[in-house]
Amino acid sequence: MEYALLYLILACIFGYFMAWGVGANDIANAMGTSVGAKAITLKQAIIIAAIFESAGALLAGGDVTDTIRSNVLDTSAFVDTPEIFIYGMLAALLSAGTWLLIASFYGLPVSTTHSIVGAIVGFGLISVGTSGIHWPMVTEIIMSWILTPVLAGIIAFILFRTVQFLILNSTNPLISAKRYIPFYIFLVVFTISMVTFSKGLKNLGFDLSAANYTSASVAIATLCTIIGIIIIRRLKFTSDTRDTGDPYDFTQVEKIFGILMIFTACSMAFAHGSNDVANAIGPLAAIIGVLKEGTTLAGKSTVPIWILLLGATGMVSGLAMYGYRVIATIGERITELTPSRGFAAELAAASTIIIASGTGLPISTTQTLVGAVLGIGLARGISSLRLNVVGQIFMSWLITLPAGALLAIIFFYILKAILL
């Protein structure tokens, strides 16, 4: 194909730019609860993201990527004009990346999934019309944007209720925290391990039996739980816990939850990497597939590791360079966060994202996390939520979809005029 090298270079640059935007906006809002609850610092969030976002993208990011790259648009409509398909995917990457840059500058936590799906739909409408879009899949994705916040909210509500019942409202919260938090650590690590073994390792060519990976997950979760117990026992407590009415006793409880939030931050980063890497590299993988096969009708194939790595690297750099703006919004403005509240929100959001990633359905991390935070607020009482901020976030979601589509149309015509 003429200009194949140029297309490849542009695809990598635009894909990295989009991944940078995902890091600056989506990873920032994923880490915002931990930073806002003062469980980890911004520097620690970047380190955790660098390790676990990359692991999630490399081990469990392939299936969702396939959904973005081929299931939204009917690629058979571009059999005779693969260049047009390439221009459209380039425009989609540039469009979504630009919108995320704008939103991140103003500290608005918008949906990267809205951005890229809206961009692809916008390109499809002007190139092949409504018949070229897989509307059932688009409808399914849109429904997931509604269902996943609700699911995350329900899970968060139940989790925080258990925290209140077992620990916060107990006779001696500090002793109860030491007793029950190890079980929460086990739950977090077991969930992530099950997904990694049952789904992620298949992308690397390993195929373990259900009994084998369940046993391995139990072993890993048990080891991490033991480590968590050791860390908790080494914490220094200066309050007299016999006075259970002492508010400082709750400060010590939150200190233990701060340890737990390290585990939930890792799980949230892994879950986010497994799902949202698709937003950056799905179109990139589609372009490379066309350049390699010469047609848009190539069957489903494994996404190359180097593409997943490029996406992971871009996301981490975006968080490091610009993520502090959105972290301030998520961590401080929606509701007052403590480690116990942030834990329940993060674990609920991570669980929901992992479920979606396991089914190959791209969802919005932003919506999932906000849904989880709303669930926490309802468990505490709706007055604890800053509803005006939540309203602003909802409005940004509505704007993102058409903004992505409009920018994609503009960039498509510009690229077509330059490259054709």
C-alpha positions, 0 to 999 in steps of 0.5 A: 500500500502506498504511504504505508510507512507514513500511515504506520508512523501517524497511527503510532503517534496519534495512538500514543497521543490518545493513550496520553489523554487516557492517562491524563484524564481516566487514570487520573480519575481512577487514582483520584479516590486514593490520592483524595483520601490521602492513602497514597501520594501523587508520586506513589499513584504514578508508580502504582499506575506504571506497574499495574496499568501496564500489567492490566493492558498487557495481560488482559487488554486484548479482548476489549481492544478487538471490540473497539477495533472492529465491532463498532463499524462494519469494516466490510464497507471499506474493502475497496477503499482501505485508505478511507478506513485508515483516515477514519481511524487516524481521525478518531484517535486524533479527535479523542486525544484532542478532546481529552487534552481540552477536558484535562486542562479544565480538570473535567473527568470525561469518558474516554470510551465516549470519546473514541466510540463517538469519534468512530461513529462520527467517521462512520456516518460521513463515510458509509452512512448509518448502514455501516455502523453496527447499531446493536453493538453501539446500543449495547455499549451505550446500555453499558454506560447506564448499567455499569454505574448502577452496578458499581453503585450497588456493589459499593453500597453493599461493601461500605455497608459491610464496613460500617456493620463489621468495623465502623459501628462496632464496639471497638472499631480498631480491633474490628479493623485489625480482625476484618480488613485482612478478609478484604485484602484477600477479596481484592487480590483473589478477584484480580488473580482470577481474572489474570489467570482465567483471561489474561494469561490466555493472551500470552499462550497459557491455558490453565484449567479452572481448578489450577488457576483457582488454586493459584489465585487462592495461594496468591491472595493468601500470601498478600493477606499475610503480608497485609497482616504483617504491615498492619501489626507493624503500624504504630497506634498512639491512641488508647483504644479502650476509650471507644468513644474517642474520635481518634480511634477512628483515625487509627481505623482509617490508618489501617484502611489506608494500607488496604487502599494500596491493594485497591489502588493496585487492583483499580490500576490493573482493572483500568489498564485491562479495559481502557487501553482499548480506547487508545490502541483499538483504532491503532490495531485496526490500522496496523491490521489493514497495513498488514493484511491489505484489507479491512476484512482480516479475521480476529487476531491477537493484538501484538504486545508492542501495541499494548506496551505503547498504549500502557506507556502513553497512559502512564506518561499522561498521568505523570504530566497532567493527571493532577488536574483531574485528580483534584476534581475526583479526589476533593470535589465530589464528596469528602473521602476517607480511606474506608470510603475510598476503599469501597468505591475503588473495589466496587469500580475495579470489580465492575470494570473487570467484569466488563473487560472479561465480557469484552465490553468497553465501559466508562471508568469515569462513570463506573467510579462516579457510580461507586462514589454515589453508592458510598454517598447513599450509604452515608446519606445523600447530603454527603454528596456535592450534587452540583459537582455530580451534575457538572460531571454528568453534563460533561458526559453528554457533551463528550459523545457529540464532541468526539464525533464532530472533531473526528469529522473535521480531522477526517476531512483534513487528513483526507485532503492532505493524504489523498 
